[in-house]
Amino acid sequence: MSQKILVVDDEESTRFLYQEEFEDEGYTIKTAANAEEALKLLPDFHPDLVIMDIK
C-alpha cells in the first residue's frame, strides 16, 4: 500500500506540481483548494501527510 498525501493550496498550479511529482514517486495523492474541500475528503481518504499553504 502506498503512502497517502493530501495537498491543500489555493493555487491550482501548485497543487498540480505536487500531484505530478508525488505520483511519479509512487504516492497516492489528493488535492484540495481550501480547508472546506479538504475536510470533505477526510471521511474516505486518510492521509499519512498533509501539506498546507500557509501564506
Secondary structure, DSSP 8 states (H G I E B T S, - for coil): ---EEEEE-S-HHHHHHHHHHHHHTT-EEEEESSHHHHHHHTTT---SEEEE---
